[in-house]
């Protein structure tokens, strides 16, 4: 008989349709960085402050072992969710002919789910 966490993982969205090929190893997530720069009426770019402790991104791919071992093993986000994560966490990755910014982060570096279909909440 399957446990609740096994059923949750089977129904959980692990990859978005526009995700680059491949999969992050183990407990990691592939995140597409969302730039939070603003523009004035005169089209002057005002970059996001570097002093903040978090960054915003969209989860593209969830590693096979992500969110396991935290007690109830229920994932707090899934592919497609917008999240806040620790600013200097993970490693930047690049894909050929792709100008987007990506980062591979540990599951524990997700600390707030902004929107999406995941179970939501904070990593605690």
N, C-alpha and C positions, 0 to 999 in steps of 0.2 A: 504494500500500500504506500502511496506517495504522501509525503508530508506537505503541509501548507506551503512551506518555502520552496519546495520542488515544483509545486503547481504554479506558484507565483512566478518563478524564474522561467517556466515554459511559456507562460502567457505574456511575459514582459517583452517589450520591444527592445531588441539588442542592437539594432543597426538602422540608420536612416537610409532612404533610397539614394541620397546624394553623397553618401560617405565614400571616401577614397577606398581603394582595395586594401585588404589586409585586416588585421585585428590586433589591438593592443594586448600585450602579454599579461596573463594572470589577472590581478586585481585592478588593472588600470583602465582608464577611459580616454577616448580620443575626443577632444574638445575643439570646436571651431571658435576662435576668439571673436568676440563682438566688440568692435571699436566704439567707444562712447564719446567720440569727439563731436563737438557741436559747431554749427556754422551760424554766423551772423547774417543779417540781411544783405550785407555787402559781400557775402560769400567768404568771409575770413574764417579760417578753421581755428577753433579753440580746442586744444587737445584735452583729454581727460586728465585729471590730476594724478600725478604719480604717487602722491602721499597716501592714497587709500590702500587698505589692506586686502582688498579683493578685486577680482576681475570677473567679467561676465562672459559667458560662452554658451554655446549650444552643444549638448552631448550628441555626438555622431555615432560612436560605437562603444559598447560596453564589453569589457573583457569577461571571459568565462567565469572567473573567480571573484568578480567584483561583488562587494556587499555580503560576502560570506564570512562568517566568524564574528559577527557583531551581536550575538545573542539570538535574535529571532530570524536573522538572515533575510528579512524582507528588504528589498532594494528601496532606497529613498529617491531614486530617479531612474529614468530610462532614456533610451535614444529618442531624440527630439525635444527633450526638456531644456529649458533655459535655466542656467544655474549661476550662482556666485561661487567662486572657489578662491583658495588662497593665492595671492598675487604671484609669489615667486616659487610656486610649486611646479613640479614636473619638468619636462623637457620640450622645447620647441621642435617641431618636425616640419619638414617641407616635402611636397610632392611635385613631381615633374609637371611643368606647364600649369601650375595652380598658384594663383597669387594670394589665396586666402592664408590667414595665419592659423596654425594648428598647434595644439599642445597635448601631450600625453601626461595625464595626472593620475595620482593614486586615488582610489575611491574615497579614502578618508579626508581628502582635501576639498571635497564638496561640502559646503556648509549651509547652503540655502537654495531651495528650489523655487524659482520665480514663476514658472508656468510649465504646463505640459501634462502628460498623462500618467506620470509616475505616482508613487504613493505620497510624494511630497514630504515636507518637513525638514528638520535640521539633523545633521550628523551630530550625535551627542555623546 
